[in-house]
Every structure is written in C-alpha cells, then in structure tokens.
Amino acid sequence: PEDVQEIHAASSCLKATCTALMAEGMEACRLACGGHGYSQLSGLPRLYTWATPCQTVEGENHVLWLQCARYLVKCVGMVTSDRSLLPAGVQYIQAWLTCDES
C-alpha cells in the first residue's frame, strides 16, 4: 500500500506540474508573438486550445497538488513520530528534518 501511495503522490505532482508548465509555456509563446499569436496561421491557437484543458482533464491541478502535499505532510509526521521508515522516494525528508539535530 505504501508503494501505491508514493506512486500516486508522484504521478499527481508530475501531471499537475507538467501540464501547468506546458500551459505557461504556450501562453508565453502566444504573448511573444504579439497580435500574430492570435492568428490561426501561427498555429498557436490550435496548440493553445489543446494544451490548456490538460490542466483540468483527468484531475484538476490544484487538487492533484493538494494530494501530493497531503502525502508529504503524512511523511513528515512519520519521521517526527518515529513510527516507521519512509519510502525510498521521500527519504530526503528524514535527512532534511534531522540535519539540524547533528
């Protein structure tokens, strides 16, 4: 079950971050082209209308970031209560929290 939770948190964050960066990049390209960015000849409107819905399809980005944050907070709680070892993908949290104690 821990592997499933870790994979879910990582994939949620990855999907949300990648689609947000893609939409920001498309907007930057459109703005860099000025008025020509709205022209169908530039190809940007077609790409823009394809890219921006990806932030909502199969999970809205803010919800996905919150799911990842919840998992990370849970991991911090595991470290501070010494209940168990963290999964390999988030062991950096344990090192970060204990670096001040050394």
N, C-alpha and C positions, 0 to 999 in steps of 0.2 A: 503493500500500500504506500510506503514512503516513496518508492520509485515513481509510482503513478502521480503522487502529489508533486514531486520535483519536476517531472516531465510536464505536467500541466502548468505549473508556475512558469517554467522556462519557455514553453511554447506560447503561453498567453502573452508574456512580456515581449517575446520575439515578434509575434504577429502585430501587436499594438505599436511597437517601436518602428518596425519596418514600414508599415502602412502609413504611419504619421510622417516619417521621413520622406516617403515617396510623395505624399500629398504636398508637403512643404517644398520639395524639390520641383514638382510640377508648377506650383504657384510661383516660385522664384523664376523659373524659365518663362512663364507667361508674362510676368512683370518685366523681365529683362527685355522682352521683345516689344514692350510698349503697346501701342494700339494694334500692331501686327500680331500680337499674341492672341487676339480675339478672332483673327482671320482663319477661316477654315483651311486656307492654303498653307498655313504654318503647320497644320497637323496637331497643334497643341490642344484645341478644344476637344478633339476626339480622345486624345490621351488623358486630358484633364477629367472628362466625364467618365472615363474608365477607372482612373486612379482614386478619385475622391470617395466613391462609395465603398471602397475596400476598408475604410476606417469603421464602417458600420456592419458590413456583411460578415456573418459568422462570428459575431461578438463585437460589441461596441468598445472602442479603445479604452475609454475611461474605466469601464467595468473590468476589462482584462488587466489593466494596470493595478486596479484595486485588488484583484485576486492574487496577483504576484506579490503585492505589498503585504497582504494578509499572510501569505506563506512565509515571507521573510521575517515578519514580526513573530510568527509562531516559532521560527528557528531561533531567533534571539531569545525568546522565552525558554527554549530548550537548553540553551547554553547557560543562561543565568540561573536556572534551577538544577543544572547538572543531571537532568533526567536520563539523557542518552547522548550518544554520539550523533553528530549531524551527518546528513547525506554528503557524499563527496563533493557535489556541485556547490555546496554552500558552506564548506568548512572554513572558508576565508572569514566568515563572520566570527567564528570562535577565536581565530588568531587576532582579529581586529579588536574584539572585546577584551582579550586577555593581554594585549600588548602593553597597556598602562600598568598592569599589576607587576610586571617584571622589573 
